[in-house]
Amino acid sequence: MNYKTNYSYSIISIAASGASILMILKINVEIAQRYMLSDGKTQALFGLIELSEFIGKYYFLGLSILALILAIIGFRRKEGKCINGFALVAGIVSIILVFSRIWTFMV
């Protein structure tokens, strides 16, 4: 018997989450590099600079939410438990990374 399971929603969700995570990490590396090159006064107000100049980081929230929605659709369609669980976790992690300040650990 050949049981074929379609994992399309989970695979797309994992790809979208992975793309979102990679781009968020790239932006955070740029923020950390900019912070290290700035002087003391600028470092004190760096939260404002981060918010005004690196607001593009928050655009990836849409991609992360899309990944989470696709993972939930895959869960409802009963795609594999393992791959769908990974897609759900990746979607949640990508949403959390949008709002966390990872660059502070890179300094």
Number of C-alpha atoms within 10 A of each C-alpha: 3 4 5 6 9 13 17 13 21 27 19 17 30 25 16 24 29 19 16 27 23 13 15 24 17 14 18 24 17 13 23 18 14 14 20 12 11 12 9 11 8 13 15 11 10 16 10 12 15 16 12 10 10 14 12 12 20 15 12 22 19 12 20 28 18 17 30 26 17 24 31 20 16 26 20 10 12 13 19 15 11 9 17 25 17 17 29 24 16 24 30 17 17 26 23 14 21 21 12 11 14 17 17 12 8 12 11
